[in-house]
Amino acid sequence: MEKEFLKYCGYFWAGHFLYLGRCPANSEHMHYALQVIVNREGLFRLRRGESSIECGGAVIGPGRPHQLFSPSDCHSWIHLLIDHEAEVAKTIARRHLGEGGVKILDGALLERLRGCIDTPGNFLGSCGEAHDVYRKLVTELDGYAGHAGEAIDPRIQDAMDLLKEKYLTQKVAIAELARHVCLSQSRLMHLFTGQVGIPIRRYVLWLRLMTAVQFAVKGKSLTEAAHSAGFSDSAHLCRTFRRMYGITLSGLVKNSQFVQVISCFS
């Protein structure tokens, strides 16, 4: 196995987690995020209830129980999780998911998704390169239909900065945040969701989870990681992490010598 494939990387930003590496150990699970899975090296088995199918990729909707089985020598996967409240996730779901909530990826679309990363290994380098891969994946899945890109309003950027500085470990006060950026509460919430892609409290949740993961993979105990990121205790953190991503934080930390977590919050 090429050495560069043995390092796994996770990139966090608002409402998104892009993980490149080996498929984490998992039992049957479901999560709040919409998930796009692509095995860059071959096939895997996807089990849903009593049935299973061998495939190279899948789009799995929020709240859909499933389990992944991967060959032990497959180290190069794309896992993209997008908050279910994000407009991009809603668009992908409308385009690809029917009542079953799962779409198997194959043929030309699967090959184009595999081609969204044109370098070997699981390390993309900068957040800019990670965003480029994300945009390619979403474009191939037609997730941008009807979404016009626009620069972040300076007031929304100020709000995000204050959330990172002050509200990581305390309850978000929307009224105070609105006063800080000179907007009404309703206007702030509308603008924030439209420009960032998810509501304010969902943004803070993703920020807290990313912070906790960074502490945990650097060797802090799960209790220390939880308190540093605004969770009441390690149990609260681990429950929230599993609900969001479908894997256990303890399992990720166990392999922390192989995992690099990168914050791409602007």
SULJO-V666332 format. One record per run of one state. SS is the DSSP state (2 for helix, 1 for strand, 0 for the rest). FROM is the first residue (numbers start at 1). LEN is the number of residues. If there is no record, write none. Layout:
{{SS,FROM,LEN} {SS,FROM,LEN}}
This chain:
{{0,1,2} {2,3,4} {0,7,1} {1,8,6} {0,14,2} {1,16,6} {0,22,7} {1,29,1} {0,30,4} {1,34,6} {0,40,4} {1,44,5} {0,49,2} {1,51,5} {0,56,1} {1,57,4} {0,61,5} {1,66,4} {0,70,7} {1,77,6} {0,83,4} {2,87,10} {0,97,5} {1,102,4} {0,106,1} {2,107,8} {0,115,12} {2,127,14} {0,141,13} {2,154,13} {0,167,7} {2,174,7} {0,181,4} {2,185,12} {0,197,3} {2,200,18} {0,218,4} {2,222,7} {0,229,5} {2,234,12} {0,246,3} {2,249,6} {0,255,1} {2,256,3} {1,259,5} {0,264,3}}
